[in-house]
Amino acid sequence: MKKFIKKIMAGIAVMLLLMTTTALAEEVSREQIKGLDEQVQEIKSDVLSIAAELNKLEEKLLYPSHTQIAIFVSLTPEDESQVDYVDISIDGDPIIHHIYTFKELEALQKGGVQRIYTGNVTTGNHEMMVTFNGKSAGGSDFQKTETIQVEKDVAPKIVEIVLAQESITFRDR
């Protein structure tokens, strides 16, 4: 009987020793994993900041400030119409045709502004034509077209197009 109790005690001791060793190994592994996670997050942050810097450099190279034009689109807040697509041309050349998704339209209806185009134009006067199709609050289809003269000088040019069922408004900056 004493031998049996000694064997049980020895078995319990071995199990406790294994559990303690396993717990220590898990703690080391968890600490190592935590350290690796922190390193991965730091690297990810560095990569994202480098990517942002590269995007800025690319934009400066592709769109120098003396030729850059940026076009933004927004909706009149009180207008309940739905925009299907927008066509924009400068000097008769089509520059963008954009079909709106549900999420994009929802963001615009909540007051968002979309940068729809960034490109290059020479200094001087340019004719910009905007056409958009949509549905009224009642469900009927409509189309609006407006044309404006955009004067481009050596500074970057920003044009905001505000769409509404009744009109297209331009904010020149």
N, C-alpha and C positions, 0 to 999 in steps of 0.2 A: 504494500500500500504506500509506503514511504517513497519507493522508487517511482510509483505512478504519480504521486504529488510532485516529486522533483522534476519529472518529465514535463508535467503540465506547467510548472513554474518556469522551467527552462524554455518551453515553447512560448509562454507569455513574454518572457524577457526578449526572446528573439523577435517576436512580433512588435514589441515596443521599440526595439532598436531599429527595425526596418521602417516603422512608421515615422520615427524621428528623423532618420536619414532621408526618407522620401519627402518629409515636410521641409527639411533644409534644402534639398535639391529643388523643390518647387519654389521656395523663396528666392533662391539664386536665379532660377529660370525666370521668375516673374520680374525680378529686378533687372535682369539682362534684357528681357522683352520690353520693359518700360523704357530703358535706356535706348534701345533700338527704335522704339516708337517716337521718342523725342528727337532722335537724329533724323528719322525719316520726315518728321514734320518740319524740322529746320531746313532740310534739303528741299522739301516741297515749297516752302516759303521763299527760299532763295531762287528757285526755278521760276516761280510765279513773278517775282519782282524783276528778274532778268527778262522774262517774256514781255512784261509791261514796258520796260525800257526799250526793248527791240521794236515793239509796236510803235512807240513814239518816234524812234529813229527812222523806221520805215515810212511813217506818215510824213516826216519832214523831207525825206528824200523823194518820195513819190509825189507829194503835194506841197511844193515850196510855197511859202506864204504869199509871194507876189502873184501866184496863179491859182491859189486854192479857193474853192467855193464849196460850202457845206449847205445842204438843204435839209430842213427839218419839217416834219408833218405833225400836226396836232388837230384835234377836233374841237368844235365849239361845245362847251360843257352842257349847255341846255338843249342842244340838238339831239334828238333821239333817232336820227337816221343811222343807217349801217353802211359803212364803206366796203365795197367789194374789192376794187383795185384802183391804183393810181398810175397814170402815165405822165412822165415829165420829159420835155424836150427843150434843148437850148439851141437857138439859131437853126431850128428845123431838124436837128439831129436828136433822135431818141436817146436819152441817157439812162432812164430807169422805167421799168414796168414792174410794179409790185402788187401781188395778190395777197390780201390780208387773211391771216388765220384768225380763228376765234379768239385765241389768247392775245394776239396783237391788238385786235379790235377792242377787246375788253380793257386792255391797258390804256389805250388811247381814250376810251370813254371815261376812264377813271382819272383823266387829267395828264396822262403820260405824253411824252414828246418823243418821236422817232427820228433818229438821224437816218434818212433814207438814201442820201447820196453825198459822197465827198469826191471831188474831182478837180480838174484843172481847166481854167479858161483864161484867155488872154485878157489884158487890161482893155477897157473900153466898154461900150454898150452891147448888151446881148438881149435877145428876145427869149423869154422863158414861157413855155406854154404848159399848162397843167390841165389834165383831164381826169375826172374820177367818176366812177359808176358806183351806185349804191341802191339801197332800198329805203324808202321812207318809213316812218313809224307805222303807217297804214299798210305797208307791204308792197307798194307800187315801186317799180324800177324808175330810176332817174339818172341823168348824166349831166355833168357840168363841165364847162371848159372856160378857162380864163387865160389871158396873155398879159404879161407885164414886161417892161424894160428893166433890166438889171444892169446897173453901172458898176463895173469892176475896176477898182483902183489897185494900188500896189499892196494894200493890206488884205488879209484874208476876208472873204465875203461870206456872210451868213444870211440865209433867206429862210424864214419860217412860213410855211403854208398852212393856213387854218381852214379846214374843210367844214362846210355846213351844207345842208340840203339846199338852202336858198342861194348860197354864194361861196366863193373861194376868196379868202383874204390873204394878203401878203404882208409880212412884217420884214422889212429890210433892215439889216443891222450892219 
